[in-house]
């Protein structure tokens, strides 16, 4: 018959383990510590630490003012509008916005090269382009939605 193997785990003192890890930290994380010291020094030179210290000291006053403003109907409407705009922006495809900004930059360059404003005939020719009509369709649809919402 087999005899059981006696096993007694070593007792580990958590304080000693923490002290060991703390002693090894400068060697293990030297680069990160240097970056943290530089950040702390720059924050001190720019006055950010003083501003944070003041904000922490005045936290009761700051929260009282914020609470006073948040109770006003105007603040409630601002927050609701920001949430609604966030939802609206969430529905827009980022690729289409990137494409729009690229096309808008190109259009702005073309516009900057024009020495004279376009004639009515030139504007009419631009209106006949498929992409221009598509953009106008979007704008008129949005204007209709704005009108319905304004009722």
C-alpha positions as CSV (number, residue, x, y, z in Angstrom):
1,X,0.0,0.0,0.0
2,X,1.2,3.5,-0.9
3,X,2.3,5.9,1.8
4,X,1.1,9.5,1.5
5,X,3.7,12.2,0.8
6,X,3.9,14.7,3.5
7,X,3.5,18.2,2.2
8,X,3.6,21.4,4.2
9,X,3.4,24.6,2.2
10,X,5.8,27.4,3.2
11,X,4.1,30.2,5.0
12,X,4.5,33.5,3.1
13,X,4.4,36.7,4.9
14,X,2.5,39.2,2.7
15,X,4.4,42.2,4.1
16,X,7.8,40.6,3.2
17,X,6.6,39.8,-0.3
18,X,5.4,43.4,-0.8
19,X,8.8,44.7,0.5
20,X,10.6,42.4,-1.9
21,X,8.5,43.6,-4.8
22,X,9.0,47.2,-3.8
23,X,12.8,46.8,-3.6
24,X,12.8,45.2,-7.1
25,X,10.5,47.8,-8.6
26,X,13.1,50.4,-9.6
27,X,15.0,47.8,-11.5
28,X,12.0,46.2,-13.1
29,X,10.2,49.4,-14.1
30,X,13.1,51.9,-14.5
31,X,11.9,53.4,-17.8
32,X,8.3,53.8,-16.6
33,X,9.5,55.4,-13.4
34,X,11.6,57.9,-15.3
35,X,8.6,58.8,-17.5
36,X,6.4,59.2,-14.4
37,X,9.0,61.5,-12.8
38,X,9.3,63.6,-15.9
39,X,5.5,63.9,-16.1
40,X,5.4,64.9,-12.4
41,X,8.1,67.5,-12.9
42,X,6.4,69.0,-15.9
43,X,3.1,69.1,-14.1
44,X,4.7,70.9,-11.3
45,X,6.4,73.4,-13.6
46,X,3.2,74.1,-15.5
47,X,1.2,74.6,-12.3
48,X,-1.1,71.7,-12.9
49,X,-0.3,70.2,-9.5
50,X,-1.1,73.4,-7.8
51,X,-4.4,73.6,-9.7
52,X,-5.3,70.1,-8.7
53,X,-4.3,70.7,-5.1
54,X,-6.6,73.8,-5.1
55,X,-9.4,71.9,-6.8
56,X,-9.2,69.1,-4.2
57,X,-9.2,71.7,-1.4
58,X,-12.2,73.4,-2.8
59,X,-14.1,70.3,-3.8
60,X,-17.1,71.1,-1.6
61,X,-17.5,74.6,-3.2
62,X,-17.1,73.2,-6.7
63,X,-19.7,70.5,-6.1
64,X,-22.1,73.0,-4.6
65,X,-21.8,75.3,-7.6
66,X,-22.2,72.3,-10.0
67,X,-25.2,71.1,-8.1
68,X,-26.8,74.6,-8.3
69,X,-26.3,74.8,-12.0
70,X,-27.4,71.2,-12.7
71,X,-30.8,71.9,-11.1
72,X,-31.6,74.7,-13.6
73,X,-33.8,73.7,-16.6
74,X,-31.3,75.1,-19.0
75,X,-28.6,72.7,-17.8
76,X,-31.1,69.8,-18.1
77,X,-31.8,70.8,-21.7
78,X,-28.1,71.1,-22.5
79,X,-27.5,67.5,-21.2
80,X,-30.5,66.2,-23.1
81,X,-29.3,67.8,-26.3
82,X,-25.8,66.5,-25.8
83,X,-27.2,63.0,-25.4
84,X,-29.4,63.4,-28.5
85,X,-26.4,64.7,-30.5
86,X,-24.4,61.7,-29.3
87,X,-27.0,59.3,-30.5
88,X,-27.2,61.1,-33.8
89,X,-23.4,61.0,-34.3
90,X,-23.4,57.3,-33.3
91,X,-25.6,56.5,-36.3
92,X,-23.3,58.1,-38.8
93,X,-20.8,55.9,-40.5
94,X,-17.2,57.1,-39.7
95,X,-16.1,56.2,-43.2
96,X,-18.7,58.5,-44.8
97,X,-17.5,61.4,-42.5
98,X,-13.9,60.7,-43.5
99,X,-14.9,60.7,-47.1
100,X,-16.9,63.9,-46.7
101,X,-13.9,65.7,-45.0
102,X,-11.6,64.7,-47.8
103,X,-14.1,65.8,-50.5
104,X,-14.8,69.1,-48.6
105,X,-11.1,69.8,-48.4
106,X,-10.8,69.3,-52.2
107,X,-13.9,71.5,-52.7
108,X,-12.4,74.3,-50.5
109,X,-9.1,74.1,-52.5
110,X,-11.1,74.5,-55.8
111,X,-13.1,77.4,-54.3
112,X,-9.9,79.1,-53.2
113,X,-8.5,78.9,-56.8
114,X,-11.6,80.7,-58.2
115,X,-10.8,84.4,-58.7
116,X,-14.4,85.3,-59.5
117,X,-17.6,84.0,-58.0
118,X,-19.3,81.5,-60.4
119,X,-21.9,82.8,-62.7
120,X,-25.5,81.7,-62.4
121,X,-25.0,79.4,-65.5
122,X,-22.0,77.8,-63.8
123,X,-24.0,77.3,-60.6
124,X,-26.8,75.7,-62.7
125,X,-24.4,73.3,-64.3
126,X,-23.1,72.3,-60.9
127,X,-26.7,71.7,-59.8
128,X,-27.2,69.2,-62.6
129,X,-24.4,66.9,-61.3
130,X,-25.6,63.7,-59.8
131,X,-23.6,64.1,-56.5
132,X,-24.9,67.7,-56.1
133,X,-28.5,66.5,-56.5
134,X,-27.8,63.7,-54.0
135,X,-26.4,66.3,-51.5
136,X,-29.3,68.6,-52.1
137,X,-31.7,65.7,-51.5
138,X,-30.1,65.0,-48.2
139,X,-30.2,68.6,-47.2
140,X,-33.9,69.1,-48.2
141,X,-34.8,65.9,-46.3
142,X,-33.0,67.1,-43.2
143,X,-34.8,70.5,-43.5
144,X,-38.1,68.7,-43.7
145,X,-37.3,66.7,-40.6
146,X,-36.3,70.0,-38.9
147,X,-39.6,71.6,-39.9
148,X,-41.6,68.6,-38.6
149,X,-39.7,68.7,-35.3
150,X,-40.3,72.5,-35.0
151,X,-44.1,72.1,-35.1
